[in-house]
């Protein structure tokens, strides 16, 4: 038996009606849409028909959104209503919610349309079920079970932490049978990464704080596969006892598609940056080669020689920083979220753009010295800011100004702009350009996947849809201001942490580096680098043994097992790699201390190395100071 939802749509624009119809066709249930393009038709439909949900555009020529809401309140008071419109002022949005709107959606957020319809309809039916339960509890439960068993959404009812009812869709989602689920708790299905977040929201809810009733997280199915779910929770009475109702939609495939879109857009960004990166690297190498040739000329002039060496070191650091930024963009630098100063990320992006954008575009920042600590995925956030910058670059073909700025805003104040802002504080990031700008019609579609104003062959048009997805995954919001020939400003709001859980790092230049008399084994196949390591370590008093590959390194360690206090090994080497060397010397001496270095940064590989027993992973390029600090720290640490 299929479920059919009847919806009344108040909308006068034919193209918007066609787009709405296509959107609802993707729903997991059949949706029948009745159109009303003016006041007369709308009032007639309200009088003659009953609908599961009403969706209205705020601006229709002969009836405003507020008027429509008041007619609904009078003629169909129990029907949930969604305002689905273009950009309107904050005051109008708040007024609509006060007049009884169940949801307020911008057309730029069309991906949430179907879930919102299903949510408000479910909420309505839950409300009706509760009223019916007061009169005839058994009949109400029978009707509920009939609805739940035909619902494509997974439905869970739990009292405390224990499930007391699940539907067949819940069995399909989790892979567990009904009996198995009734012997499990909510937390046993929840992925460990999301336990704390959900518990904190439940605690805040019990304290009376406003928290989102729906959110996305991962569950672990019976076969061990992780699945993403869009989960909505509410309170109900079940068999006369207070309980919680959870409705879950499987969004795993949608997430995978979003990831693919991000990857395509990332490659587009890298391609655009390639010419600028090559230019900057050539400048760096030219500086190094030029000043290296001057050192021979200045051998007898200490001051000039010192300046030559300092210039070479500064250029090398500049090249290393550019590599780190590209690695961050690739997504290979970190996995998951971490507490990061948003201003630090913006400084990194500005630095990258200064190196790669045409000199006709002035890139400036106005972020001050205030820190805004947020829990973000560094790589994804880099990509979001870079995507905005790329769009701005394309909008300024003849040059212009791209400006980044940040400031603090309270969640209460932001609610006037976005009623769903639930965090205490946000960082408000603005990225503005002086480009061509866009008209209202374009502005309403810029966050749609694959929408683009570019000519064929100039890109796939994924930038701002990727930005929207990334920022939404961080519980943030995106908005846009633009006008033709007046430039564009992107507003990004990200929740910030009032009490970050990390200590400031001590700057290296103020740390005294101690040497030692221990014996160290260096295993490195690059001869010049191997010689560099020998020189800086011996200058600090260490005795250095050297091997050019993993097999030679194992032999040297075996011959000097009682002398070697620490092994420094490259990861990628001929005959035997760094991981293989680590495992073989552990068989000889289980408590051996090892530092593994590599120019390739793969988070999974790094984790494997550390889990295998390496004491530290040092990413190339590293300075002599970084290496000496790491060596001394490992030697002084307990086993």
C-alpha positions, 0 to 999 in steps of 0.5 A: 500500500503506497502513502499519498500526501496531498499538498496545496501550493500557493505560487504564481511563478510557473518555473517555480511550480515546475521546479517544486514538482520535480523536487517532491518527485524525489520523496519516498512517498507519493505527493499530489500537488494542487496549485493555487496561483492567486487569492481566489483559487487559494481560498476556494481550495481551502474551503473545498479540500483538506490537505496534509500540508500547505506550502506558500510563497511569501510574495504572490501579487494579490495575497501576502504570506501573512494574509495566507497564514491568517486564512489558513489559521481560520479555515484549516487551523490544523494543517501544517504550513511551510513558507518556501520563498526567496530572500526576505527580511529577518523581521518577515521570517520571524513574523511568519513563524509567529503567525503559525508557519511550521517551517520557513525555507528559502528556495536556495535551501531546496535540498531540505524541502522534502524532509521538511514536508515529511517532518511537518506531516509526521508531526501533524499525524503524531499530534492527531494520534495523541489526541485520538489516544486520549479517547481510544488508546488501543485504536490509536495505537493500531492506526499508528502501527499500520502507518509506521509499517508502511512508512519508508522511514525507519521509526523507533520508539524508546523509553529511556534508552531501550527500544519498545517499538520499531517498524520494518523500515528500521529493521531494513536500515539496521540489519537487525530483526525486530526481536534483536532491536527490542533487546538493544538500546539507542546508544548501541546503534549510535556511532561512538563519534556522535554519542557525546553530541547526542547526549549533550543535546538531550541534557540541554533539552532537559534543562529547557534549552533550545536545541535542534530536534533533528540532526544527522549522525552515523549509526553502525548496522549489524554488518558493521557498515556505517550509515548516515541518518537524518534523524528527527526526535519528539516526545509521545505517549506510548501505551500510556507511558512517556516515550520518545519517537525517532524517525530516521531517513537513510542519507548514506547515498546522498552523503556519498554523492556530496563527497563526490561533488566535493572531490570534483570541485576540489580538482577544479580548484587545484586546476585553477591554482596550478599556474599560480602555484608553478609561478610561485615555486619557480620564484622560490627556486630562483631565489634559492639558486641565486643566493646559493650561487652567491655564497661562494662569492661571499665566503670572505664577507661574513655579513653578506654570507649570513644574509645569503643563508637567511634568504635561502632559509626564508625562501625554503620556508615559503616553499614548505608553507605552500606545500602544506597548504596544498596538502591541506586542500587535498584532504590528506592533512587531517581526518575528522574535526578539530578545534582550530582558530578560524582566523588561522585558516583564513590567514592560510587561505589569504596567503595561498591566494596571494601566491596564486591569484592574478596580481590584478586582484587585491586580496586583503583581510580584516580579521584582527587578533581575536581568536574564534575557536571552532570545531571544524574539519580543516580540509573541508573548511579550506575547500569551502573558503577556496570555493568562494574565492574561486567564484569571486575570481571568476566574477572579476576578470578585469581585476578587483578586490577580494576581502575577508573579515570576521566578527563575533555574533550571538546566537540570539541575534543570529536567530533574527536572520536564521531562526534555527541558530541554536549555539550561544555564539558564532563567528560571522565570516564575510567574503566580499568581492567587487565583481559583476554581482548577480540578479535576484533570479541567479541569487536564488539558485547559486546554492543549487548543485550543478547550477552555473553561470559559466560558459561550457568548458569553464567549470562544472558549477559546483562551488557554492553548492559545495560551500553550502553542504560543508558549512551545513555539516558544521551546524553553520549557515550561509547567506548571500548579498549581491546586486548587478555591478555591485559585487557579492558578499558571502556570509558564513556563520560557524558555531564557536567554542567559548572554552577551547580544550587546547593549550597554546604552543610554545614558539620554537625560537624561544626554546633552548635545544639540548643535545646529547651523547646518545647513539642514533641510527639514521636510515634514509635513502636520500644521500644529501638528506642523510648527510644533512642529518648526520651533520646537525646531529653530530654538532649536538654531540650525538654519535650517528650511525647511517644506513641507506635502506631498510635492510641495511638499517636492520643489520646496523641496528642488530649489530649495535642493539645495546648502543642505539638509543633512537632510530630515525627512519624514512618511510619510503625506502628501497628493499624494506620500507620504514614500517617494515624496518620498525617491525623487524627491529621491534623483534630485536628490541621491543622497547626501541624508540623510533621516529618515522619521517615522510614527505607523503602525508596519508592519515591512514598510513600515519595512524598505522605507523603510530599504532605499530609502535613509532614514537613520532611521525615527522612530516617533510619538509622539516627544519633542523630545529624541528628534528632536534626538538623531536629527538630530545623529547623522545630520548627524554621520554619514558618507554 
